[in-house]
Amino acid sequence: MSDFVMPKAELGDFVLYQAHEGAKPVPALVTDVSARTLTLWAIAPGYGGTEKPSVHHVDDPGVNEFPAWKSYGFWQHKPAGQLAILSERVALLEKRAEKDTKK
C-alpha cells in the first residue's frame, strides 16, 4: 500500500462528501478522524443527514488497490468562500429539525 497521507481534517470541520465517483458533492460534518478515513454526517436537505463511516479522501490511491473502499464514498475540502452558504444551509436545517421536534 502507498504512503499516502490524508489531508488534514479536524472534528467539526465541514467538507464535501460524494457517495460515489461522479456523484454531486454534499456538505458533511466531520464527526471522527482516523489515520486514513473520516466519519461524516452528510447533510441531506429535507431529511436531515446520514452518518457515513470510513470515507477516504478523493485523492487516496488506496481505493484503487482496494476497490471495496469506494463503496464508502469520498471526501474533499470544500472550496474557500462557501462557508457562508454552508452556514446558512445548516441553520435552515437546524430550524426545520427544531420545528419538527415541536410537532
C-alpha positions, 0 to 999 in steps of 0.5 A: 500500500502507498504512503499516502497521507490524508489531508488534514481534517479536524472534528467539526470541520465541514467538507464535501462528501460524494457517495460515489465517483461522479456523484454531486458533492454534499456538505458533511460534518466531520464527526471522527478522524482516523489515520486514513478515513473520516466519519461524516454526517452528510447533510441531506436537505429535507431529511436531515443527514446520514452518518457515513463511516470510513470515507477516504479522501478523493485523492487516496490511491488506496481505493484503487488497490482496494476497490471495496473502499469506494463503496464508502464514498469520498471526501474533499475540502470544500472550496474557500468562500462557501462557508457562508452558504454552508452556514446558512444551509445548516441553520435552515436545517437546524430550524426545520429539525427544531420545528419538527421536534415541536410537532 
